């Protein structure tokens, strides 16, 4: 784990405003921001990285089967050191190489309850080869359903011809949730498939993945005044709505949420203004958890930019799981390029990334009349360098890199927040329809599993364009992207001037879908 810091503004002067750890008002000093992610230290010898993760979060008592994802890979940054007995000397080069002779390892998995009188349940015995992932199944009826998670222990032991000595045992742990089938508050259940990070919802007695698409949506001046806006969203092909607080009148809020439930729009419930107040969080969870269309909880809105207490997202996360028992995942959105990433995302299952890089001056703030760089200023897109879609791609790549450094590839999943606004603050105008579509599609290419643009209402042209994409996603594309067999192959944006696309070294590549887009800044795609 990582250390949590109690204040994210340790190096800042409190008399000046700051964003992402950087002052931005005229006359304020430039202070190098704290909280930058550093890559894990590289080992001088190879490491054996062994991880185990429940495939589904949560499992339910009525599931017919359950499984654990076992990952076993050599690494230079994560795992336990390999000994000299695990390597062979290449006589010509004089270099010690890791043996990769296809040897198998035995894996034993057990589960323990969280109670003080804990009981251990043996779950499964399996085998795994080096540099591979195995899905190992177990009989879920071995474990009684419980509102508190089980701790599973996965033990790795090499076979006689294995790569590490027989008396060495490697163990790793994870949390396994097996909940009663029926949500005790009468509401929905949302599950995460840890193979791809996709969301699973109940459909016709089974469970199917969905890719959430829909806008952050103005509440007070829009949804609260006319429920027909929800009907229009459903008609346009959106499957999710994210009302933006404040929610001043609870009776009106219930009418809005009731109607969204009635027409089948999934709900992201937003607590951005109250998530640090435990009493208000408890009241809201109690009020909302009975809705059958609740998809995810949403706590912090740009806590990195706002420089919220570094423990706040995790505190809210733990409280919500204590109250809701894991029937729904928790989400938040980040805005900064690199500001206490680990601390903030420790409080989420789903991390949304908003990179608003279109039609904005990235080097000088027209709002504050101050420059913007890596140590100073606020221009609306923290540490963006290009203006446009390339910043979107590179930000997602950076977040994926940070996640890998933490070893949390199966712990958190990313959703995209494309820009669908402009003409105020730092942004001179809204993006074009092509730019909205391109940034949404690039998010999918770079691994996001949901698309929630900011913000509705927006122009008719952007709404129509995103509706077209949403229908393509929900009717066709999501089945491919969310399939456990699907392999993401990001496009290198440094090659954007070329007319061909280089895939990331995948063999047996099959083109699963393409989008006709004209007018992109690189002219890489042509309209059909």
N, C-alpha and C positions, 0 to 999 in steps of 0.2 A: 504494500500500500504506500501511500504518499502522505507527507505531513500536511495537515490543514493549518492555514494561517488565519489568525483571528481578524486581521484587518488587511484589506487589499490596497490601502493607500499609505503604506509605511513611508514611502519616499516623497510624498506629495505635500505641498504647502496647502493647508486647509483653507486659506483665505481665497484660493482660486478654484474655479470649477475645473473638472477634469472628466475625460471620457476614455475608456480603455487604458487608464493609468497615465494619461497625457494631459497636461494643461493645454488650454486653447484660447483663453481670453487675451486681448492685447495687454502687454506688459507682464504677463505671467512668465515664469522661468521654464526653460526646457529641462525636464528631468527624465533620464532614461527609465522607461517603465519596468516595473518588476514583473515577476510571474511568467516569464517566458519558459516554454517547454524545452527541455534538453533531451537529446537522444540518450537511451540507456547506455551505460558504459560497455564498451566492446571487450569481451573476454579474450585473453591471450590463448585460450584453448577452446575447442568446441564444447557446446553445452547440449544437453538433452532436454528439450522442452516438452513436457507432458501436461496435458490439460483435459479436464472432463467437464461437460456442460449438459444439463438436461435439454433434450431436443426441443421440448415445448414448455412454455411458461404461461400459465400454470397447467398442470394436468388436472383432470377431473376424475372423480371416483368411478364414473361410468365408462371411462375409456377402456377399450379392449386391450390395448397394448401401450407400452411406454418404452422410451429408449434414452440412452446416454450417448452423446457425441464424444468420442475419444480422439484426441489430436496428439500425434507423436512426431516431432520434427527436430532435426538438428538446428542449432541456432548459435549465433555469436553473442546474443544479448539477453536471452531468457532461458532459464532452466538451471540444471545442476551440472557441474563439470564432469566431463568424461575423463576417465583415467587412461593412462598409457596402454592399459590392456585392451582398451576399446578401439585402438588405432593400429594400423600397420605401417611399416616404414617402406616407402618407395625407394628401392636401392639406387635407381638412376638419379632421381631428383634430390634425395635426402630429406624429403618432406613426409611428415606423418599425416596420413589420410584417414578419415573416418571410415570404418568398415561399413559397407552397404551391400551385404551379401543376401539381403532378403530375409534375414533372421526375424523370427517372430518373438513377441513378448507376451507374457501372460498378464491379464488385467483382472483384478478382483474389485468389485464395487459393493459397498455396504452403505446402509443408511441409519442415521441415529436421530431420535426425536429430540426436540428442544427442551423437554421438561427436565426437572432436576433428577427425576428417576428415569433417566434415559435408557432406552432399549435399542440394541443394535440389530438390524435386519440385514442378513446377506441377500444381495439382489442378483448378482450375476457374476459369471466368470467368462472371459472372452480372450481373444488374442488380437494383436495388432502388429503390423510391420512398420519398420522405421520409415519416416517421411510419408506418412499416410494418415487418413482420417477414417475411422470406423464408427458406424452406428450400431451400438450394442443394445439389444432388446432385453427387457425383463418383464416379469409377471407383475402388473401393477396391483393385483389383489393381495400381494404380499404386504402392502403398506396400507394401513387404515387411513382414510381421508382425515385431514387435520387443518385447522386454520393457521397453524404456525408451520413454517417450513421445516423440512428434514435437512440435516447436513449429510451429504453423501461424501464418502471417502473412496477415492480411486487409487488403488495400489498397483504399481507396475513392477513386474519381476521378469527378468529375462530368462528365456529357456537356456538349456545347457550350452547351446552354440550362440548365445546372444552376444551383444556387443559390450555389455558391462558385466562385471564379475557377479557370480551367482548370489553372493551374500549381500548384494546391494538392493535396497528397496526404495523406490521413489513413490511418494504419496502426494496427492493434491486433493483439494476439497471444493465443493460447490453447494449451492442451496437448491433443493428440490421441493416444489410446491405441488401437493395433491389435495385439491379443495373438494368439498362437497359439491355435487353436480349443480344443485340449485343455489343460485345466489340468495343468501338469507334475507336480503333487502328487496328481492323481487326484480332486481335490475339485470342488466346484461353481463356477459363475460367476454372479455377481449383477451386473446392469447397471442403470444409471440412465438414464431417458428425460428429458433436460433440457427437453423441451417442457413437462412438467408436474411434474417432480421425482419421478415414480413409479418404483417398483422393477420390474424385468423379470426373470423367471425362466424357465428352459426348461420347455416343456410340449409333449409330443407332437412333438418335432422342431422346434418353433418357439419363439418368445418371447412371453410374455404378461405384462401388468402385474398385480401383486397389491397389495392393500392389507393390510399385516401387521396382524393382530389377535391379541392374546394377552397374558397377564399377565407382568410381572415375577413370578418365582416363587421362593419360599423353597427353598433347595437342601438344606442340611444336615439340617433337621428334617422335610423333606417329600419332595422328589424323591429324595434319596439313600436314603431308607428304604423307598420303595415305588414301583416303576416304573409301577404301574398308574395313578398320577396322570397320567402322560403320555397313556395311552390314554383316560382320561376327558376330558382337554383336547381331544384329537382328536375324540372323540365329541360334545363340546359345540359344535364348529364353529370352534374356534380354529385358526389356521394357523401360529402362531409361538409359541415359548416362549423366555423370557429367564431362565435360572437365575441366581440372585443368589449370588455367592461370599460366604464363602471355599470353595475346593475343596481340602480337606485331603488326601483320599485319592484319588490319581490313578486307581487301579484302579476305584474306585466311580464316579468322574466319567466314565470311559470307558464304563462300563456304561449310565449315564444317557444319554450322548450317542449311543451306539450304538443305543439303543432309540428315541430321538427320530428318528434317521435312518431306522431301520427302518419306523416308522409314518408317516413323511412330515411331521413337524413342522419348520418352519424354525427355525433356531437363531440367536439373538443371543448372541454369546460375550462375556462381561463380564470386563474386566481392571481394574476400578476400583481395586483395592488394589495393583496391580503395574505400572500403565501408565507410571509414571515410572522404572522399573527396566528398562534396555534388555536386560539379560541375561534377565530373566524374560519380557519381551515376546517376545524371539526364541524362547525355549523353548516358549512357548504357541502362537505362530503356527506353529511347526514341527509341533506336536502336533495342532493343530485344522484346518489348511488342507487336509487330505485328506478332510474330511467333505463328503459330497455334499449335505447339508442346511444348510451354513453360509450364512446370509443376509448378516449384517453383523458387523463387528468393533465392539465397544463399549469405549471407553477410559475416559473420565473421568465420574464420577458427581458432579454438582454441583461442578465445580471452581471456580465463581464463589463459591458459598457457603463452601466449604472454603478458599478463597483460595490455591489451588494456584499454583505458579509460572506466570507468564503465558506462558512459552514451552513449558510442559510438554505441552499438547495438540498443538501443532504438531510438536514433536519426536517424539512418539509416532506421529502421523499419517505423517510422512515416513519413519520407521523401518518402519512396517507396509507402506507402499507399496513400500518397497525390498525387503522380504521377500516380500510376497504379489504384487507386480507389478501391482496394480490389479484382481485378479480379484474382490475384494469391497470395498464402500465401508466407510467408518469413521464411527461415530456416537458421540455423547455426549449427556448431558442437562444442561440449565441450570436453576437454581432462582431466581436473583436477578432482580429487575426490571430492573436497569441497573447492572451491575458488570463492567467490562472485557469487554463483549460481543464486540467485534471480535477481541481477542486469543484468547479461548477458542474461538470458532467457526471461527477460522482452521484449527483442527485437526480438522475434520469435514466430511463430505459431508452427513450427516443430523444434525439437531439436535432432540433431544426437549425438550419444555417441560413441567415439572411445576409446576402451580399448585394447591396444596391449600387451597382457600378455603372449604370447607364445615365448619360446626360448630366454628369456631375464633374466639377473641377476637382481633381484629385490632389492638386498641389497648393491650392490657395482657397481658403474659406470665404465665400462671399457673404456669409452670415456673420462671421466673427472678424473678418479682415485680418486674418493671420495665416501663416503658411502651415502646410501639413506635411509631415514626414514621419519617420519611425519613432521619433522621440517627442513630437509636438503636434498639436493641432487636431481639429475635428472637421472633416470635410464630408461626412456622410458614408464613407466606405473606408474603414480602417485598413491602412497599409495596402490599398489597392493601387495598382501601377499602370494598368493598360486602359481602363475604361471600356466596359462592355463584357462580352461573354467570357473572355479569357480569364478575367478576375474570378468569375463564378467557378470555372473549372479548377483553377489553381487553389482557391480557397477550400473546395471540397477535397482536393488531393492532399492539402496540408492537414485538414481535419482527420482524414483517413490515416495519414502518417502518424499524427499524434496518438490516435487510437491504437495503432500498432505498437508504438513505443510503450504504451501502458499495458499492452497485452490484453486489451479489452475488445478484440474483434468480434467476439460473440456476446459481449456484455452490453454494448449500446449499438443502436442503429441510427442512421441519418435520414432526415427528410429535408427537402429543399423549400426555400421561400423565395420564389422569383419576384422581381420587382414589377409591380403593375400600377405604379403611381408616378407622379412627377408634377412639376409646376409649382412647387413650394419648397421652402427651406433650402437645402443644398442642391436640389434637382431641378434643372431648368424646364424639363418637359418629361412626359412619360415615355417609356420605351415604345418602339414600334411593335406591331403584332409579331413580326418576324423575330424581334429580339426577345419578346416574352416567350415565344415558342422555343427558340434556341436555348435560352437559359433553363427552361423546364426540361428539355430533352437532354441537355448536357448534364443536368442533375441526375437523370436516370442512368446515363452512360457511366457516370462516376459513382454509382452505387446507391443513390437515394431511393427510399421505398415509400415516399409520399410526396405530394406537391401541393403546398398551401400558399398561394401568392398573397402578398400584401398589396392592396387591400380593396375590398368591395364596399360601396359601389365604385367602379372605375368606368372608363369610357366604353361605349358600346362595341367599339372595334376590338379592344382587348378582351372584353367579356366573350364576344363571339369567337375569337380565335382560341381562347382557352377552353371554351365549350367544345369546339371541334376536337382539340387534343384530348380532352377529358373523355369524350365518347370513344375515341380510338383506344385510349388506355383501358377503360373499364370493359369494353366489348372484346378486345383482342389482345392488346399488348401486355396487360398485367399477367395473363396466364403464362407468358413466356418469361418475363422479368422475375416473377415471384416463384417460378419453378425451382425446386432444389437442384435440378440438373443444369440450370442456366449459369453460365460463367460470364461475369462482367469483363469486358475488354476495353478499357478506357482508350480514348483517342489522345495522342500527344498533341496538345494545342500548339506546341512550337512548330509543328509541321502544317499549320493551318493554311499556309499559302499554297500547298500542293493540292492536286486534284484527286489524289488517292488517299486511302486510309490504311495505316499500318496497325494491324491488330497485335495485341500483347502476347505474341508467341504461342497462341493456342493452336493445337493440332485438331483436325477433324472439325474445323470451324464451319458453322452453318449460319447464314444470314437470316435472322429471325424476323426482322422488321426494319423498315426505313421510312423516313418522313420526307415528303416533298416540301421544301422550304426555299423560297426565293428571297433575294435581297439581303442575305447575310453579309456581314462586313468582309468576309473572306471569299465570298462567291464559291464556297465549297460545295453547297448543295444547289441544285437547279430544280425549278418547278416542273412537274410532269404535266 
